[in-house]
């Protein structure tokens, strides 16, 4: 999970630097939170604690903001 989330952060970061769209920034934020969650799980600092649940909720919100049409 950690390696995949790092690649997604890297790819979305490069895409944001080229496109400069707000929706791409939401993707960078969502994948960055996945990366942080992977670090927490790798160090076993949290076992499905409230922090991980909040991180999952924030990822879902950022992904929703990416695809919502205005």
N, CA, C and O of each residue as an XYZ file, in Angstrom:
280
protein
N       0.827     -1.184      0.000
C       0.000      0.000      0.000
C       0.876      1.255      0.000
O       0.553      2.246     -0.655
N       1.956      1.204      0.720
C       2.818      2.379      0.830
C       3.469      2.716     -0.512
O       3.520      3.884     -0.899
N       3.963      1.706     -1.218
C       4.604      1.939     -2.505
C       3.634      2.454     -3.547
O       3.956      3.374     -4.298
N       2.442      1.863     -3.600
C       1.432      2.299     -4.561
C       0.978      3.719     -4.271
O       0.824      4.524     -5.190
N       0.764      4.027     -3.019
C       0.326      5.384     -2.681
C       1.423      6.408     -2.984
O       1.120      7.537     -3.369
N       2.689      6.030     -2.816
C       3.779      6.942     -3.173
C       3.791      7.210     -4.668
O       3.971      8.353     -5.090
N       3.602      6.170     -5.475
C       3.547      6.364     -6.927
C       2.369      7.243     -7.329
O       2.499      8.083     -8.219
N       1.226      7.057     -6.684
C       0.056      7.878     -6.993
C       0.283      9.341     -6.603
O      -0.140     10.245     -7.323
N       0.941      9.576     -5.480
C       1.269     10.947     -5.078
C       2.220     11.565     -6.099
O       2.044     12.714     -6.504
N       3.214     10.809     -6.505
C       4.191     11.308     -7.463
C       3.535     11.647     -8.805
O       3.772     12.721     -9.358
N       2.724     10.746     -9.319
C       2.069     10.965    -10.612
C       1.085     12.127    -10.536
O       1.056     12.973    -11.430
N       0.282     12.175     -9.480
C      -0.682     13.273     -9.380
C       0.022     14.606     -9.132
O      -0.465     15.646     -9.576
N       1.155     14.598     -8.433
C       1.920     15.822     -8.224
C       2.492     16.363     -9.523
O       2.458     17.568     -9.771
N       3.018     15.467    -10.354
C       3.529     15.891    -11.666
C       2.383     16.405    -12.531
O       2.535     17.406    -13.231
N       1.247     15.732    -12.487
C       0.090     16.176    -13.267
C      -0.388     17.548    -12.812
O      -0.736     18.393    -13.637
N      -0.406     17.774    -11.500
C      -0.820     19.082    -11.003
C       0.157     20.172    -11.435
O      -0.256     21.280    -11.775
N       1.444     19.859    -11.421
C       2.427     20.874    -11.821
C       2.291     21.246    -13.290
O       2.656     22.354    -13.685
N       1.769     20.333    -14.103
C       1.572     20.626    -15.525
C       0.243     21.308    -15.797
O       0.174     22.239    -16.600
N      -0.815     20.851    -15.132
C      -2.167     21.328    -15.445
C      -2.573     22.524    -14.590
O      -3.247     23.429    -15.082
N      -2.180     22.545    -13.335
C      -2.537     23.604    -12.378
C      -4.049     23.741    -12.211
O      -4.588     24.848    -12.217
N      -4.722     22.606    -12.062
C      -6.164     22.594    -11.847
C      -6.433     22.257    -10.381
O      -5.734     21.438     -9.784
N      -7.445     22.894     -9.813
C      -7.777     22.679     -8.407
C      -8.154     21.222     -8.133
O      -7.851     20.693     -7.064
N      -8.808     20.582     -9.086
C      -9.205     19.188     -8.892
C      -7.991     18.272     -8.776
O      -8.025     17.289     -8.036
N      -6.931     18.582     -9.493
C      -5.718     17.781     -9.379
C      -5.079     17.963     -8.001
O      -4.448     17.046     -7.474
N      -5.247     19.142     -7.433
C      -4.729     19.377     -6.085
C      -5.474     18.527     -5.059
O      -4.876     18.047     -4.096
N      -6.776     18.340     -5.265
C      -7.538     17.449     -4.388
C      -7.031     16.012     -4.502
O      -6.965     15.294     -3.505
N      -6.672     15.595     -5.718
C      -6.115     14.253     -5.899
C      -4.780     14.109     -5.182
O      -4.522     13.085     -4.549
N      -3.943     15.113     -5.275
C      -2.656     15.079     -4.578
C      -2.896     14.952     -3.072
O      -2.209     14.187     -2.394
N      -3.858     15.693     -2.556
C      -4.163     15.632     -1.125
C      -4.680     14.249     -0.734
O      -4.277     13.703      0.293
N      -5.563     13.688     -1.539
C      -6.129     12.368     -1.223
C      -5.041     11.298     -1.224
O      -4.969     10.486     -0.301
N      -4.202     11.292     -2.247
C      -3.164     10.272     -2.317
C      -2.085     10.498     -1.261
O      -1.456      9.543     -0.805
N      -1.867     11.738     -0.873
C      -0.918     12.014      0.207
C      -1.428     11.451      1.527
O      -0.651     10.938      2.332
N      -2.735     11.549      1.745
C      -3.305     10.976      2.964
C      -3.217      9.456      2.953
O      -3.003      8.838      3.996
N      -3.383      8.840      1.759
C      -3.175      7.394      1.653
C      -1.733      7.039      2.010
O      -1.482      6.025      2.660
N      -0.792      7.874      1.583
C       0.616      7.648      1.894
C       0.858      7.747      3.401
O       1.576      6.925      3.972
N       0.267      8.739      4.034
C       0.406      8.897      5.488
C      -0.199      7.693      6.213
O       0.363      7.202      7.192
N      -1.337      7.229      5.727
C      -1.959      6.052      6.340
C      -1.056      4.829      6.190
O      -0.935      4.023      7.113
N      -0.426      4.697      5.030
C       0.503      3.586      4.820
C       1.671      3.631      5.774
O       2.122      2.594      6.260
N       2.168      4.831      6.047
C       3.267      4.972      7.010
C       2.809      4.570      8.402
O       3.531      3.881      9.123
N       1.602      5.001      8.785
C       1.069      4.605     10.094
C       0.943      3.092     10.198
O       1.301      2.503     11.218
N       0.434      2.463      9.141
C       0.260      1.012      9.179
C       1.596      0.283      9.156
O       1.736     -0.774      9.772
N       2.582      0.839      8.449
C       3.897      0.199      8.382
C       4.593      0.221      9.736
O       5.217     -0.763     10.135
N       4.489      1.326     10.432
C       5.128      1.431     11.742
C       4.270      0.823     12.840
O       4.679      0.761     13.999
N       3.080      0.376     12.466
C       2.136     -0.215     13.413
C       1.846      0.716     14.576
O       1.642      0.278     15.708
N       1.832      2.006     14.276
C       1.544      2.998     15.307
C       0.063      3.014     15.664
O      -0.321      3.433     16.756
N      -0.754      2.554     14.735
C      -2.192      2.587     14.990
C      -2.830      1.337     14.404
O      -2.539      0.946     13.274
N      -3.687      0.729     15.173
C      -4.424     -0.442     14.705
C      -5.891     -0.070     14.563
O      -6.664     -0.173     15.516
N      -6.264      0.359     13.374
C      -7.636      0.785     13.063
C      -8.162      1.722     14.152
O      -9.242      1.520     14.707
N      -7.387      2.721     14.428
C      -7.773      3.689     15.446
C      -8.603      4.797     14.813
O      -8.884      4.779     13.615
N      -8.976      5.733     15.619
C      -9.775      6.860     15.149
C      -9.013      7.686     14.119
O      -9.619      8.240     13.202
N      -7.709      7.774     14.257
C      -6.896      8.535     13.307
C      -7.010      7.951     11.905
O      -7.155      8.690     10.931
N      -6.944      6.627     11.801
C      -7.046      5.988     10.489
C      -8.440      6.138      9.901
O      -8.586      6.282      8.687
N      -9.448      6.105     10.731
C     -10.813      6.283     10.254
C     -11.004      7.701      9.732
O     -11.651      7.900      8.703
N     -10.453      8.677     10.424
C     -10.539     10.072      9.968
C      -9.757     10.246      8.663
O     -10.217     10.945      7.760
N      -8.589      9.621      8.554
C      -7.824      9.689      7.304
C      -8.612      9.099      6.138
O      -8.622      9.668      5.047
N      -9.268      7.965      6.359
C     -10.101      7.374      5.313
C     -11.236      8.301      4.916
O     -11.537      8.441      3.730
N     -11.865      8.931      5.888
C     -12.949      9.862      5.602
C     -12.448     11.054      4.781
O     -13.110     11.479      3.834
N     -11.290     11.587      5.142
C     -10.731     12.714      4.392
C     -10.366     12.321      2.963
O     -10.550     13.112      2.038
N      -9.855     11.114      2.776
C      -9.540     10.638      1.426
C     -10.807     10.565      0.594
O     -10.817     10.988     -0.562
N     -11.863     10.040      1.164
C     -13.134      9.940      0.443
C     -13.663     11.323      0.092
O     -14.164     11.530     -1.013
N     -13.561     12.262      1.009
C     -14.024     13.629      0.736
C     -13.208     14.263     -0.387
O     -13.777     14.886     -1.283
N     -11.885     14.114     -0.352
C     -11.055     14.699     -1.404
C     -11.325     14.049     -2.761
O     -11.345     14.739     -3.780
N     -11.534     12.736     -2.787
C     -11.869     12.081     -4.051
C     -13.231     12.543     -4.556
O     -13.413     12.713     -5.762
N     -14.181     12.747     -3.661
C     -15.489     13.267     -4.061
C     -15.352     14.666     -4.652
O     -15.956     14.968     -5.681
N     -14.564     15.517     -4.007
C     -14.382     16.872     -4.512
C     -13.690     16.883     -5.873
O     -13.854     17.825     -6.647
N     -12.924     15.845     -6.160
C     -12.266     15.753     -7.452
C     -13.257     15.468     -8.568
O     -13.116     16.009     -9.665
N     -14.246     14.641     -8.318
C     -15.150     14.225     -9.389
C     -16.467     14.983     -9.424
O     -17.230     14.835    -10.379
N     -16.752     15.780     -8.423
C     -18.023     16.491     -8.394
C     -18.017     17.575     -9.485
O     -17.009     18.247     -9.709
N     -19.136     17.721    -10.135
C     -19.277     18.737    -11.185
C     -19.935     19.972    -10.601
O     -20.885     19.878     -9.824
N     -19.418     21.129    -10.985
C     -19.988     22.391    -10.498
C     -20.520     23.197    -11.638
O     -21.039     24.293    -11.430
